[in-house]
Amino acid sequence: MNQQNTGAFPSSPEQVVFHRRELSVIMSLYGRMVAAGEWRDYGLSHLREMAVFSVFRRTAENPLYRIEKRPKLRNRQGQYSVVGMDGQILKRGNDLKTVLRVLERKLIRVVD
């Protein structure tokens, strides 16, 4: 017996997404970086194998950083990673808050 999709739209393949708690952690950091004048815009991409939160200093340029979620790497290197502008992985792990600490260091400035 063949199964057919009887809905109005064909079923799309599964996509990796950021969940509410993950987005809350990311947006908290994003807000602080915007207030510090470091970041200005962001973009979200939900793909089949990963979800990406891209951070921009200016809207019309390449992303400054990408925060990626790759669930397939959960048992290996960790599902979260921060990738720099040049494609270098700055930090990787299974705890999002720990991975994002590499970006929080940018907020610490010397006060005269």
ZAVEXLO-198030 format. One record per residue: residue in one letter; x, y, z of N, C-alpha, C, O in turn. Coordinates in steps of 0.1 Angstrom, whole numbers, plus 5000, padded with zeros to 4 digits. Layout:
N
[r A, [X, Y, Z], [X, Y, Z], [X, Y, Z], [X, Y, Z]]
...
//
This chain:
112
[r M, [5008, 4988, 5000], [5000, 5000, 5000], [5009, 5012, 5000], [5018, 5013, 5008]]
[r N, [5006, 5022, 4991], [5014, 5034, 4990], [5007, 5045, 4999], [4995, 5046, 4999]]
[r Q, [5016, 5053, 5005], [5011, 5064, 5013], [5013, 5076, 5005], [5023, 5078, 4999]]
[r Q, [5003, 5085, 5005], [5004, 5098, 4998], [5001, 5109, 5007], [4993, 5107, 5017]]
[r N, [5007, 5120, 5005], [5004, 5132, 5013], [4991, 5138, 5008], [4991, 5143, 4996]]
[r T, [4981, 5139, 5016], [4968, 5144, 5012], [4967, 5159, 5015], [4957, 5165, 5012]]
[r G, [4977, 5165, 5022], [4976, 5179, 5026], [4978, 5188, 5014], [4982, 5183, 5003]]
[r A, [4976, 5201, 5016], [4978, 5211, 5005], [4992, 5213, 5001], [4995, 5216, 4990]]
[r F, [5001, 5210, 5010], [5015, 5212, 5007], [5023, 5199, 5008], [5020, 5191, 5017]]
[r P, [5033, 5196, 5000], [5041, 5184, 5002], [5049, 5185, 5015], [5053, 5196, 5019]]
[r S, [5051, 5174, 5021], [5059, 5174, 5033], [5073, 5177, 5030], [5080, 5172, 5021]]
[r S, [5079, 5187, 5038], [5093, 5191, 5036], [5102, 5182, 5045], [5097, 5177, 5055]]
[r P, [5114, 5181, 5041], [5124, 5173, 5049], [5126, 5180, 5062], [5124, 5192, 5064]]
[r E, [5130, 5173, 5072], [5132, 5178, 5085], [5143, 5189, 5085], [5152, 5188, 5077]]
[r Q, [5141, 5199, 5093], [5151, 5210, 5093], [5156, 5211, 5108], [5148, 5209, 5117]]
[r V, [5168, 5215, 5109], [5174, 5217, 5122], [5170, 5232, 5126], [5172, 5241, 5118]]
[r V, [5165, 5234, 5138], [5161, 5247, 5143], [5167, 5250, 5157], [5170, 5240, 5164]]
[r F, [5168, 5262, 5160], [5171, 5266, 5174], [5158, 5266, 5182], [5148, 5271, 5177]]
[r H, [5159, 5260, 5194], [5147, 5260, 5202], [5147, 5273, 5210], [5156, 5281, 5210]]
[r R, [5135, 5275, 5217], [5133, 5287, 5224], [5144, 5291, 5234], [5149, 5302, 5235]]
[r R, [5148, 5281, 5242], [5159, 5283, 5252], [5172, 5287, 5245], [5179, 5296, 5250]]
[r E, [5175, 5280, 5235], [5188, 5283, 5227], [5187, 5298, 5222], [5197, 5305, 5223]]
[r L, [5176, 5301, 5216], [5175, 5315, 5210], [5175, 5325, 5221], [5180, 5336, 5219]]
[r S, [5170, 5322, 5233], [5170, 5331, 5244], [5184, 5334, 5248], [5188, 5346, 5250]]
[r V, [5193, 5324, 5249], [5207, 5326, 5252], [5214, 5334, 5242], [5222, 5343, 5245]]
[r I, [5212, 5331, 5229], [5218, 5338, 5218], [5214, 5352, 5218], [5222, 5361, 5216]]
[r M, [5201, 5355, 5219], [5196, 5369, 5218], [5200, 5377, 5230], [5201, 5389, 5228]]
[r S, [5202, 5371, 5241], [5207, 5378, 5253], [5221, 5384, 5250], [5224, 5395, 5252]]
[r L, [5230, 5375, 5244], [5243, 5379, 5240], [5242, 5390, 5229], [5250, 5400, 5229]]
[r Y, [5234, 5387, 5219], [5232, 5397, 5208], [5228, 5411, 5213], [5234, 5421, 5208]]
[r G, [5219, 5411, 5222], [5215, 5424, 5228], [5226, 5432, 5234], [5227, 5444, 5233]]
[r R, [5234, 5425, 5242], [5245, 5431, 5249], [5256, 5436, 5239], [5261, 5447, 5241]]
[r M, [5258, 5428, 5228], [5268, 5432, 5218], [5263, 5444, 5210], [5270, 5453, 5206]]
[r V, [5250, 5445, 5207], [5244, 5456, 5200], [5245, 5469, 5209], [5249, 5479, 5204]]
[r A, [5242, 5467, 5222], [5243, 5479, 5231], [5258, 5484, 5232], [5260, 5496, 5234]]
[r A, [5267, 5475, 5231], [5282, 5478, 5231], [5286, 5484, 5218], [5298, 5489, 5217]]
[r G, [5278, 5484, 5207], [5281, 5489, 5194], [5290, 5479, 5186], [5295, 5484, 5176]]
[r E, [5291, 5467, 5190], [5299, 5457, 5182], [5291, 5450, 5171], [5297, 5448, 5160]]
[r W, [5278, 5447, 5173], [5270, 5441, 5163], [5259, 5449, 5159], [5254, 5458, 5167]]
[r R, [5253, 5447, 5147], [5242, 5455, 5142], [5231, 5448, 5137], [5219, 5452, 5137]]
[r D, [5233, 5436, 5131], [5222, 5428, 5124], [5225, 5413, 5126], [5236, 5409, 5129]]
[r Y, [5215, 5405, 5123], [5216, 5391, 5124], [5207, 5384, 5113], [5198, 5390, 5108]]
[r G, [5210, 5372, 5111], [5203, 5364, 5102], [5201, 5350, 5107], [5211, 5345, 5113]]
[r L, [5190, 5343, 5104], [5188, 5329, 5108], [5186, 5321, 5096], [5179, 5324, 5087]]
[r S, [5193, 5309, 5096], [5191, 5299, 5085], [5188, 5286, 5092], [5195, 5281, 5101]]
[r H, [5178, 5279, 5087], [5174, 5266, 5092], [5175, 5256, 5080], [5167, 5257, 5071]]
[r L, [5186, 5248, 5081], [5188, 5239, 5070], [5186, 5224, 5074], [5182, 5222, 5085]]
[r R, [5188, 5215, 5065], [5186, 5201, 5068], [5195, 5196, 5078], [5191, 5188, 5087]]
[r E, [5208, 5200, 5078], [5218, 5194, 5087], [5222, 5203, 5098], [5228, 5199, 5108]]
[r M, [5219, 5216, 5097], [5223, 5226, 5107], [5214, 5238, 5107], [5207, 5241, 5098]]
[r A, [5215, 5245, 5119], [5208, 5258, 5120], [5219, 5268, 5123], [5229, 5265, 5130]]
[r V, [5218, 5280, 5117], [5229, 5290, 5118], [5223, 5304, 5122], [5213, 5308, 5116]]
[r F, [5229, 5310, 5132], [5226, 5323, 5136], [5238, 5332, 5132], [5249, 5330, 5138]]
[r S, [5237, 5340, 5121], [5248, 5348, 5116], [5247, 5362, 5122], [5237, 5368, 5123]]
[r V, [5259, 5367, 5125], [5260, 5381, 5132], [5267, 5390, 5122], [5278, 5386, 5117]]
[r F, [5262, 5402, 5120], [5268, 5412, 5111], [5271, 5425, 5118], [5264, 5429, 5127]]
[r R, [5282, 5431, 5114], [5285, 5444, 5119], [5278, 5454, 5111], [5272, 5464, 5116]]
[r R, [5277, 5452, 5098], [5269, 5460, 5089], [5260, 5451, 5080], [5264, 5439, 5078]]
[r T, [5249, 5455, 5076], [5239, 5447, 5069], [5245, 5441, 5056], [5242, 5430, 5053]]
[r A, [5252, 5449, 5049], [5256, 5445, 5035], [5270, 5438, 5035], [5276, 5437, 5024]]
[r E, [5274, 5432, 5046], [5287, 5425, 5045], [5286, 5411, 5049], [5275, 5406, 5053]]
[r N, [5297, 5403, 5048], [5297, 5389, 5052], [5295, 5388, 5068], [5299, 5398, 5075]]
[r P, [5291, 5377, 5073], [5289, 5376, 5087], [5302, 5377, 5095], [5312, 5371, 5090]]
[r L, [5302, 5384, 5106], [5313, 5385, 5115], [5315, 5372, 5122], [5327, 5367, 5123]]
[r Y, [5305, 5366, 5127], [5305, 5353, 5133], [5293, 5345, 5129], [5282, 5350, 5126]]
[r R, [5294, 5332, 5130], [5282, 5323, 5128], [5282, 5313, 5140], [5291, 5307, 5144]]
[r I, [5270, 5313, 5146], [5267, 5303, 5157], [5260, 5292, 5151], [5248, 5294, 5146]]
[r E, [5266, 5280, 5151], [5260, 5269, 5143], [5256, 5258, 5153], [5262, 5255, 5163]]
[r K, [5245, 5251, 5149], [5240, 5240, 5157], [5239, 5228, 5147], [5232, 5228, 5137]]
[r R, [5247, 5218, 5150], [5248, 5206, 5141], [5245, 5194, 5150], [5255, 5188, 5156]]
[r P, [5233, 5189, 5151], [5229, 5178, 5160], [5237, 5165, 5158], [5239, 5157, 5167]]
[r K, [5241, 5163, 5145], [5248, 5150, 5142], [5262, 5150, 5149], [5268, 5139, 5150]]
[r L, [5267, 5161, 5153], [5280, 5162, 5160], [5279, 5161, 5175], [5289, 5162, 5182]]
[r R, [5267, 5159, 5180], [5264, 5159, 5194], [5273, 5149, 5202], [5279, 5153, 5212]]
[r N, [5275, 5137, 5197], [5283, 5127, 5204], [5298, 5127, 5200], [5306, 5119, 5205]]
[r R, [5302, 5136, 5192], [5316, 5137, 5188], [5322, 5150, 5194], [5327, 5149, 5205]]
[r Q, [5322, 5160, 5186], [5329, 5173, 5190], [5320, 5182, 5197], [5325, 5192, 5204]]
[r G, [5307, 5180, 5196], [5297, 5189, 5202], [5289, 5196, 5192], [5294, 5199, 5181]]
[r Q, [5276, 5198, 5195], [5267, 5202, 5184], [5267, 5217, 5182], [5262, 5222, 5171]]
[r Y, [5273, 5225, 5191], [5273, 5240, 5189], [5287, 5244, 5186], [5297, 5238, 5191]]
[r S, [5288, 5254, 5177], [5301, 5260, 5174], [5300, 5274, 5170], [5290, 5279, 5165]]
[r V, [5311, 5282, 5173], [5312, 5296, 5169], [5322, 5296, 5158], [5334, 5292, 5160]]
[r V, [5319, 5301, 5146], [5328, 5301, 5135], [5331, 5316, 5132], [5322, 5324, 5131]]
[r G, [5343, 5319, 5130], [5348, 5333, 5127], [5345, 5336, 5112], [5341, 5328, 5104]]
[r M, [5348, 5348, 5109], [5346, 5354, 5095], [5354, 5346, 5085], [5350, 5344, 5073]]
[r D, [5366, 5341, 5089], [5375, 5333, 5080], [5372, 5319, 5079], [5379, 5311, 5072]]
[r G, [5361, 5314, 5086], [5357, 5300, 5086], [5364, 5292, 5097], [5361, 5280, 5098]]
[r Q, [5372, 5298, 5105], [5379, 5291, 5116], [5369, 5289, 5127], [5362, 5298, 5131]]
[r I, [5369, 5276, 5133], [5361, 5273, 5144], [5367, 5279, 5156], [5378, 5274, 5160]]
[r L, [5361, 5288, 5163], [5367, 5295, 5175], [5364, 5287, 5188], [5372, 5286, 5197]]
[r K, [5353, 5280, 5188], [5349, 5272, 5200], [5338, 5262, 5196], [5330, 5265, 5188]]
[r R, [5339, 5250, 5202], [5329, 5240, 5199], [5326, 5232, 5212], [5335, 5230, 5220]]
[r G, [5314, 5228, 5213], [5310, 5220, 5225], [5295, 5217, 5226], [5288, 5220, 5216]]
[r N, [5291, 5210, 5236], [5277, 5206, 5238], [5269, 5216, 5246], [5256, 5215, 5247]]
[r D, [5275, 5225, 5253], [5268, 5235, 5261], [5269, 5249, 5254], [5280, 5254, 5253]]
[r L, [5257, 5254, 5250], [5257, 5266, 5243], [5263, 5278, 5250], [5270, 5286, 5244]]
[r K, [5260, 5279, 5263], [5265, 5291, 5271], [5280, 5290, 5271], [5287, 5301, 5270]]
[r T, [5286, 5279, 5273], [5300, 5277, 5274], [5307, 5281, 5260], [5317, 5288, 5260]]
[r V, [5301, 5277, 5249], [5306, 5279, 5236], [5305, 5294, 5233], [5314, 5300, 5227]]
[r L, [5295, 5301, 5238], [5293, 5315, 5235], [5302, 5324, 5243], [5304, 5336, 5240]]
[r R, [5309, 5319, 5253], [5318, 5327, 5261], [5329, 5332, 5253], [5335, 5343, 5257]]
[r V, [5333, 5325, 5242], [5344, 5330, 5234], [5340, 5344, 5228], [5349, 5352, 5225]]
[r L, [5327, 5347, 5226], [5322, 5360, 5221], [5320, 5370, 5232], [5322, 5382, 5230]]
[r E, [5317, 5365, 5244], [5315, 5374, 5255], [5328, 5381, 5259], [5327, 5392, 5265]]
[r R, [5339, 5375, 5256], [5352, 5382, 5260], [5353, 5395, 5252], [5361, 5404, 5257]]
[r K, [5346, 5397, 5241], [5347, 5409, 5234], [5341, 5421, 5241], [5344, 5432, 5239]]
[r L, [5332, 5417, 5251], [5325, 5428, 5259], [5334, 5433, 5270], [5332, 5445, 5274]]
[r I, [5344, 5426, 5274], [5353, 5430, 5285], [5363, 5440, 5279], [5371, 5437, 5270]]
[r R, [5363, 5452, 5284], [5372, 5462, 5280], [5379, 5468, 5292], [5374, 5469, 5303]]
[r V, [5391, 5473, 5289], [5399, 5480, 5300], [5393, 5493, 5303], [5391, 5501, 5293]]
[r V, [5391, 5497, 5315], [5386, 5510, 5319], [5397, 5518, 5325], [5404, 5513, 5334]]
[r D, [5399, 5530, 5320], [5410, 5538, 5325], [5406, 5546, 5337], [5414, 5553, 5343]]
//
